[in-house]
C-alpha cells in the first residue's frame, strides 16, 4: 500500500518563545484536511502527536527529545552536531497500546536516525532507519534491512522518502511517502503485527517530524532571527495547552483513502487500556523558528515528507528480526485486556 503525506506549519497556532512551531500532517494535495497536529511543549522536551476528533484533539503519541542545554529554554536537536553524549541523541517515544520505541541519531558527519523497540531480554529490536543516500542528496530515505541468508549481507529495502514538495496551489510543504510497490516495501505495515498498521503510521510520522525539528533548529542556528525590541515573556508564566494524555481512539475499518486510521471509537476489546499519562503545559512556536504563515512546510535541507495511506495496507510479511503478527516483544505490548 502506498501512502503520501505532506507536512506544513500550522496556520492556527501562534508562535511561543523558545518553542518550535506546531506542524500539521495532511494527505498529499489536501492541505486543509488535517490528519495530525504535532505540538511542542515544555521547551520542546515533550511533544505530542494529536489527531482531531469530535471530542477534541486526541493524543496518540508522545516524543521526549533530549533536554535543552543548561536549562535555558533554547531548543536542541538530536543531531550529533548539537549534542555531545550518546544519551543526548536518543528521543524516547510512546503511544497508545503501551507501544514504546526510540529514535537514535548515530550519524557522525550527517544524521542517521535508527528506530528500535526496547527489548530487555535480547537487546533493542531494529525497526527501520532514515538517512540521506549522500550528504548532498535532496531527499531522505526510509529503509530497513532484511535477512538474506547465512553469510549473505542483509538486503536493504527502501520503503519511503522524505523530500520537499515543489511550490504550487496545493504544493509546498514537506512530503513523506511510503511507496508500497513491492511485497518487501509493503511489509513495513506489518512491522508491529497485523491490526497495528495505524501504529506503524504513528512511528513513521514521529520519526519524520523529529527529523524536521532537527532541520528547523539547524536552519535557525545558521540564520538567527534579528533581535526584537520587545522583551521575551517569562515562559513559566505563560498559559500553555492543557495536559494531554495518550488515547487509543480505536481502529477504523480500511477506507478507500487510507489504511486503517484511528477514529474516536471505544478501544477494541482485544486490547488493553492505553497507559495513563499527562503532558506538561507548553506551547508551539518560538523566536528563530518562524511564525505561523499559511500552510508552508519546513523541508529538511533538501528533504521532504508526508503521506496519508490511500488504501488499506497491503498484505505483507513481518521482516526478519521484527515481531511476527500478533507476537510482540517483551515489554512492548500489554497482554490482552478487557479494553
Kinemage of the C-alpha trace (Angstrom):
@kinemage 1
@onewidth
@group {chain A} dominant
@subgroup {mainchain}
@vectorlist {calphas} color= white
{ca unk a 1} P 0.000 0.000 0.000
{ca unk a 2} L 1.294 3.428 -0.926
{ca unk a 3} L 0.836 6.393 1.387
{ca unk a 4} L 1.696 10.056 0.865
{ca unk a 5} L 1.502 12.834 3.450
{ca unk a 6} L 2.503 16.498 3.447
{ca unk a 7} L 3.717 18.442 6.483
{ca unk a 8} L 3.031 22.176 6.848
{ca unk a 9} L 3.474 24.792 9.522
{ca unk a 10} L 0.159 25.166 11.334
{ca unk a 11} L -1.635 28.425 10.435
{ca unk a 12} L -3.778 28.123 13.580
{ca unk a 13} L -1.124 28.089 16.312
{ca unk a 14} L 0.637 31.365 17.194
{ca unk a 15} L 4.363 31.205 17.946
{ca unk a 16} L 5.524 30.966 21.552
{ca unk a 17} L 9.053 31.934 22.606
{ca unk a 18} L 11.606 29.131 22.775
{ca unk a 19} L 9.276 26.581 21.214
{ca unk a 20} L 9.355 25.055 17.777
{ca unk a 21} L 6.354 25.742 15.532
{ca unk a 22} L 3.357 23.447 15.545
{ca unk a 23} L 3.273 21.289 12.421
{ca unk a 24} L 0.287 19.661 10.739
{ca unk a 25} L 0.170 16.452 8.709
{ca unk a 26} L -2.282 16.262 5.807
{ca unk a 27} L -2.971 13.924 2.905
{ca unk a 28} L -0.814 14.939 -0.031
{ca unk a 29} L -2.684 17.520 -2.107
{ca unk a 30} L -5.274 18.216 0.608
{ca unk a 31} L -3.722 20.951 2.776
{ca unk a 32} L -6.950 21.687 4.656
{ca unk a 33} L -7.587 18.069 5.683
{ca unk a 34} L -5.615 17.783 8.921
{ca unk a 35} L -4.794 14.223 9.939
{ca unk a 36} L -2.437 15.088 12.785
{ca unk a 37} L -1.009 18.084 14.618
{ca unk a 38} L 2.482 17.978 16.117
{ca unk a 39} L 2.615 20.192 19.207
{ca unk a 40} L 5.777 21.188 21.113
{ca unk a 41} L 5.641 21.882 24.858
{ca unk a 42} L 7.980 22.236 27.835
{ca unk a 43} L 10.671 23.913 25.715
{ca unk a 44} L 10.455 21.162 23.078
{ca unk a 45} L 11.197 18.429 25.646
{ca unk a 46} L 7.705 16.870 25.390
{ca unk a 47} L 5.999 16.822 22.032
{ca unk a 48} L 2.577 15.448 21.133
{ca unk a 49} L 1.128 13.876 18.018
{ca unk a 50} L -2.569 14.758 18.115
{ca unk a 51} L -5.423 13.649 15.879
{ca unk a 52} L -8.687 15.609 15.642
{ca unk a 53} L -11.965 14.120 16.849
{ca unk a 54} L -15.493 15.375 17.634
{ca unk a 55} L -14.476 15.437 21.304
{ca unk a 56} L -11.336 17.480 20.589
{ca unk a 57} L -7.760 16.540 19.794
{ca unk a 58} L -6.701 13.079 20.958
{ca unk a 59} L -3.061 12.346 21.763
{ca unk a 60} L -1.894 9.181 20.021
{ca unk a 61} L 1.859 9.524 20.596
{ca unk a 62} L 4.390 11.414 22.707
{ca unk a 63} L 8.024 12.232 21.994
{ca unk a 64} L 10.629 13.119 24.612
{ca unk a 65} L 13.636 14.663 22.846
{ca unk a 66} L 16.894 15.353 24.705
{ca unk a 67} L 16.739 18.106 27.285
{ca unk a 68} L 17.890 21.560 26.274
{ca unk a 69} L 21.406 22.730 27.117
{ca unk a 70} L 21.764 24.294 30.515
{ca unk a 71} L 18.014 24.518 31.002
{ca unk a 72} L 17.964 27.927 29.322
{ca unk a 73} L 14.929 27.114 27.226
{ca unk a 74} L 16.802 27.007 23.936
{ca unk a 75} L 15.862 24.175 21.648
{ca unk a 76} L 18.369 21.467 20.838
{ca unk a 77} L 18.356 18.877 18.123
{ca unk a 78} L 19.034 15.158 18.238
{ca unk a 79} L 21.640 15.855 15.565
{ca unk a 80} L 25.179 14.917 16.687
{ca unk a 81} L 26.356 18.432 15.944
{ca unk a 82} L 24.054 19.692 18.691
{ca unk a 83} L 24.786 17.107 21.352
{ca unk a 84} L 27.863 15.602 22.924
{ca unk a 85} L 26.855 12.400 24.695
{ca unk a 86} L 25.205 9.366 23.150
{ca unk a 87} L 22.274 9.607 25.554
{ca unk a 88} L 21.560 13.133 24.347
{ca unk a 89} L 20.909 11.811 20.843
{ca unk a 90} L 18.075 9.484 21.895
{ca unk a 91} L 14.439 10.520 21.559
{ca unk a 92} L 12.103 8.398 23.676
{ca unk a 93} L 8.664 7.771 22.182
{ca unk a 94} L 5.466 6.184 23.411
{ca unk a 95} L 1.999 5.700 22.005
{ca unk a 96} L -1.329 4.104 22.712
{ca unk a 97} L -1.436 0.332 23.366
{ca unk a 98} L 1.668 0.661 25.520
{ca unk a 99} L 3.870 0.977 22.451
{ca unk a 100} L 7.334 2.352 23.203
{ca unk a 101} L 10.291 2.918 20.910
{ca unk a 102} L 13.368 5.092 20.497
{ca unk a 103} L 14.827 7.275 17.764
{ca unk a 104} L 18.625 7.398 17.991
{ca unk a 105} L 20.846 9.579 15.844
{ca unk a 106} L 24.002 7.541 15.233
{ca unk a 107} L 25.408 9.728 12.459
{ca unk a 108} L 28.797 11.412 12.719
{ca unk a 109} L 29.123 13.648 9.665
{ca unk a 110} L 25.439 13.555 8.751
{ca unk a 111} L 22.358 12.334 10.658
{ca unk a 112} L 21.413 8.655 10.608
{ca unk a 113} L 18.215 8.032 12.547
{ca unk a 114} L 17.667 4.491 13.801
{ca unk a 115} L 14.333 3.382 15.261
{ca unk a 116} L 14.094 0.431 17.615
{ca unk a 117} L 11.750 -1.322 20.029
{ca unk a 118} L 13.169 -1.854 23.529
{ca unk a 119} L 13.603 -5.482 24.469
{ca unk a 120} L 15.234 -6.231 27.833
{ca unk a 121} L 15.825 -9.899 27.003
{ca unk a 122} L 17.596 -9.694 23.648
{ca unk a 123} L 18.521 -6.071 23.108
{ca unk a 124} L 16.620 -3.497 21.120
{ca unk a 125} L 14.773 -4.780 18.059
{ca unk a 126} L 15.512 -2.612 14.995
{ca unk a 127} L 12.567 -1.156 13.095
{ca unk a 128} L 13.986 0.998 10.305
{ca unk a 129} L 16.371 3.844 9.551
{ca unk a 130} L 16.277 7.289 7.951
{ca unk a 131} L 19.292 8.899 6.302
{ca unk a 132} L 20.386 10.671 3.142
{ca unk a 133} L 21.940 8.443 0.442
{ca unk a 134} L 24.764 11.002 0.369
{ca unk a 135} L 25.334 14.329 2.160
{ca unk a 136} L 24.323 16.327 -0.922
{ca unk a 137} L 21.128 14.398 -1.660
{ca unk a 138} L 17.896 16.382 -1.842
{ca unk a 139} L 15.860 13.725 -0.026
{ca unk a 140} L 15.994 11.313 2.889
{ca unk a 141} L 15.487 7.565 2.511
{ca unk a 142} L 13.473 5.391 4.872
{ca unk a 143} L 14.660 1.797 4.800
{ca unk a 144} L 15.173 -1.419 6.737
{ca unk a 145} L 17.473 -4.400 6.379
{ca unk a 146} L 16.069 -7.839 5.593
{ca unk a 147} L 17.930 -11.034 6.443
{ca unk a 148} L 19.224 -12.587 3.232
{ca unk a 149} L 20.726 -15.828 4.473
{ca unk a 150} L 23.785 -17.201 6.227
{ca unk a 151} L 26.970 -15.318 5.332
{ca unk a 152} L 24.983 -13.073 2.988
{ca unk a 153} L 24.805 -9.356 3.754
{ca unk a 154} L 21.321 -8.179 4.757
{ca unk a 155} L 19.244 -6.746 1.932
{ca unk a 156} L 18.491 -3.022 2.134
{ca unk a 157} L 14.794 -2.336 1.493
{ca unk a 158} L 13.870 1.295 0.845
{ca unk a 159} L 10.172 1.755 1.559
{ca unk a 160} L 9.808 5.540 1.571
{ca unk a 161} L 11.270 9.012 1.161
{ca unk a 162} L 11.130 12.435 2.761
{ca unk a 163} L 11.543 15.393 0.434
{ca unk a 164} L 10.493 18.952 -0.288
{ca unk a 165} L 7.349 19.472 -2.341
{ca unk a 166} L 7.512 21.791 -5.344
{ca unk a 167} L 5.597 25.062 -4.917
{ca unk a 168} L 2.086 25.323 -6.310
{ca unk a 169} L -1.593 25.840 -5.425
{ca unk a 170} L -1.622 22.587 -3.441
{ca unk a 171} L 2.151 22.306 -3.247
{ca unk a 172} L 4.784 23.408 -0.816
{ca unk a 173} L 5.445 21.727 2.477
{ca unk a 174} L 7.402 18.548 3.060
{ca unk a 175} L 6.352 15.213 1.654
{ca unk a 176} L 6.532 11.870 3.431
{ca unk a 177} L 5.951 8.953 1.103
{ca unk a 178} L 5.674 5.237 1.689
{ca unk a 179} L 5.966 3.656 -1.747
{ca unk a 180} L 4.338 0.274 -1.169
{ca unk a 181} L 5.245 -1.058 -4.623
{ca unk a 182} L 6.791 -4.432 -3.822
{ca unk a 183} L 5.838 -7.014 -1.176
{ca unk a 184} L 9.005 -6.122 0.730
{ca unk a 185} L 8.062 -2.446 0.752
{ca unk a 186} L 4.504 -3.234 1.811
{ca unk a 187} L 5.802 -5.455 4.619
{ca unk a 188} L 6.682 -2.365 6.635
{ca unk a 189} L 2.983 -2.059 7.555
{ca unk a 190} L 3.221 -5.430 9.364
{ca unk a 191} L 6.263 -4.361 11.379
{ca unk a 192} L 4.208 -4.267 14.581
{ca unk a 193} L 1.886 -7.154 13.710
{ca unk a 194} L -1.463 -7.484 11.997
{ca unk a 195} L -4.023 -4.892 13.018
{ca unk a 196} L -1.422 -2.338 14.107
{ca unk a 197} L -0.956 -0.543 10.805
{ca unk a 198} L -2.078 2.714 12.420
{ca unk a 199} L 0.714 2.325 14.997
{ca unk a 200} L 3.211 1.965 12.159
{ca unk a 201} L 1.855 5.220 10.743
{ca unk a 202} L 2.481 6.956 14.081
{ca unk a 203} L 6.038 5.601 14.255
{ca unk a 204} L 6.871 6.715 10.716
{ca unk a 205} L 5.348 10.176 11.167
{ca unk a 206} L 7.033 10.739 14.538
{ca unk a 207} L 10.403 9.871 13.007
{ca unk a 208} L 9.835 12.257 10.107
{ca unk a 209} L 8.605 15.064 12.367
{ca unk a 210} L 11.588 14.639 14.680
{ca unk a 211} L 13.856 14.924 11.645
{ca unk a 212} L 12.079 18.119 10.589
{ca unk a 213} L 12.542 19.568 14.078
{ca unk a 214} L 16.279 18.982 13.807
{ca unk a 215} L 16.401 20.631 10.385
{ca unk a 216} L 14.416 23.644 11.626
{ca unk a 217} L 16.796 24.078 14.560
{ca unk a 218} L 19.890 23.832 12.364
{ca unk a 219} L 18.459 26.338 9.890
{ca unk a 220} L 17.620 28.743 12.712
{ca unk a 221} L 21.129 28.485 14.123
{ca unk a 222} L 22.629 29.284 10.731
{ca unk a 223} L 20.243 32.197 10.170
{ca unk a 224} L 19.231 33.552 13.582
{ca unk a 225} L 16.267 35.889 13.682
{ca unk a 226} L 17.086 39.559 14.353
{ca unk a 227} L 16.513 40.549 17.982
{ca unk a 228} L 13.224 42.261 18.616
{ca unk a 229} L 12.770 45.295 20.808
{ca unk a 230} L 10.169 43.656 22.976
{ca unk a 231} L 11.330 41.612 25.989
{ca unk a 232} L 10.625 37.896 25.909
{ca unk a 233} L 7.855 36.977 28.356
{ca unk a 234} L 8.622 34.571 31.132
{ca unk a 235} L 7.677 31.157 29.653
{ca unk a 236} L 6.834 29.862 33.103
{ca unk a 237} L 4.125 32.489 33.432
{ca unk a 238} L 2.507 31.783 30.077
{ca unk a 239} L -0.569 29.632 29.870
{ca unk a 240} L 0.047 26.550 27.780
{ca unk a 241} L -2.104 23.828 26.320
{ca unk a 242} L -3.908 21.641 28.778
{ca unk a 243} L -2.089 18.446 29.751
{ca unk a 244} L -2.608 15.707 27.208
{ca unk a 245} L -2.996 12.024 27.968
{ca unk a 246} L -2.384 9.252 25.471
{ca unk a 247} L -5.589 7.979 23.953
{ca unk a 248} L -6.173 4.995 21.728
{ca unk a 249} L -9.057 6.125 19.527
{ca unk a 250} L -9.519 2.632 18.194
{ca unk a 251} L -9.122 1.371 14.662
{ca unk a 252} L -11.487 2.147 11.832
{ca unk a 253} L -12.059 -0.350 9.041
{ca unk a 254} L -9.957 0.251 5.933
{ca unk a 255} L -11.314 3.042 3.767
{ca unk a 256} L -10.827 3.994 0.152
{ca unk a 257} L -8.445 6.843 1.041
{ca unk a 258} L -6.149 5.310 3.587
{ca unk a 259} L -5.108 2.405 5.761
{ca unk a 260} L -6.831 1.590 8.962
{ca unk a 261} L -6.939 5.011 10.607
{ca unk a 262} L -7.591 5.995 14.160
{ca unk a 263} L -11.095 7.186 14.871
{ca unk a 264} L -12.904 8.124 18.037
{ca unk a 265} L -14.314 4.747 18.897
{ca unk a 266} L -14.097 2.590 22.030
{ca unk a 267} L -10.833 0.749 22.454
{ca unk a 268} L -11.126 -2.721 20.867
{ca unk a 269} L -11.948 -5.429 23.349
{ca unk a 270} L -8.875 -7.465 22.486
{ca unk a 271} L -6.522 -4.669 23.512
{ca unk a 272} L -5.596 -3.494 26.980
{ca unk a 273} L -6.373 0.049 28.060
{ca unk a 274} L -3.968 2.763 26.992
{ca unk a 275} L -1.367 3.754 29.586
{ca unk a 276} L -2.198 6.857 31.588
{ca unk a 277} L -0.055 9.896 31.032
{ca unk a 278} L -0.216 13.637 31.106
{ca unk a 279} L 1.773 16.355 29.429
{ca unk a 280} L 3.341 19.450 30.901
{ca unk a 281} L 1.645 22.595 29.608
{ca unk a 282} L 3.562 24.361 26.913
{ca unk a 283} L 3.055 25.906 23.516
{ca unk a 284} L 4.245 25.938 19.930
{ca unk a 285} L 6.436 28.376 18.081
{ca unk a 286} L 9.371 30.435 19.235
{ca unk a 287} L 11.849 33.096 18.180
{ca unk a 288} L 14.139 31.981 15.434
{ca unk a 289} L 11.835 29.214 14.288
{ca unk a 290} L 9.314 31.238 12.289
{ca unk a 291} L 5.716 32.130 12.923
{ca unk a 292} L 2.537 30.580 11.637
{ca unk a 293} L 2.428 31.528 7.955
{ca unk a 294} L -0.237 29.907 5.827
{ca unk a 295} L 0.485 26.238 5.285
{ca unk a 296} L 4.081 26.148 4.298
{ca unk a 297} L 6.207 23.223 5.326
{ca unk a 298} L 9.637 23.089 6.797
{ca unk a 299} L 11.554 20.884 4.443
{ca unk a 300} L 14.755 19.348 5.697
{ca unk a 301} L 17.630 20.880 3.781
{ca unk a 302} L 16.688 19.328 0.532
{ca unk a 303} L 14.400 16.745 2.063
{ca unk a 304} L 10.670 16.253 2.371
{ca unk a 305} L 7.909 14.281 3.968
{ca unk a 306} L 4.258 13.430 4.158
{ca unk a 307} L 1.739 10.812 3.121
{ca unk a 308} L -1.716 9.602 4.117
{ca unk a 309} L -2.004 5.983 3.030
{ca unk a 310} L -4.515 5.988 0.181
{ca unk a 311} L -5.613 2.404 0.549
{ca unk a 312} L -5.809 -0.435 3.048
{ca unk a 313} L -2.425 -1.834 3.995
{ca unk a 314} L -1.275 -4.423 1.526
{ca unk a 315} L -0.541 -7.888 2.646
{ca unk a 316} L 2.998 -8.296 3.814
{ca unk a 317} L 5.137 -10.475 5.969
{ca unk a 318} L 6.926 -9.495 9.114
{ca unk a 319} L 10.548 -8.677 8.493
{ca unk a 320} L 13.239 -10.884 9.963
{ca unk a 321} L 14.072 -9.555 13.375
{ca unk a 322} L 10.663 -7.955 13.650
{ca unk a 323} L 7.805 -9.309 15.769
{ca unk a 324} L 5.577 -11.608 13.703
{ca unk a 325} L 1.862 -10.789 13.559
{ca unk a 326} L 0.266 -10.809 16.989
{ca unk a 327} L 3.566 -11.698 18.665
{ca unk a 328} L 5.016 -8.725 20.448
{ca unk a 329} L 8.476 -8.348 22.001
{ca unk a 330} L 8.646 -8.353 25.763
{ca unk a 331} L 7.874 -5.029 27.291
{ca unk a 332} L 6.439 -3.554 24.129
{ca unk a 333} L 2.785 -4.553 24.348
{ca unk a 334} L 0.371 -5.323 27.183
{ca unk a 335} L -1.418 -8.676 27.467
{ca unk a 336} L -4.971 -8.720 26.142
{ca unk a 337} L -7.286 -6.930 28.461
{ca unk a 338} L -10.934 -6.177 28.711
{ca unk a 339} L -10.329 -2.892 26.851
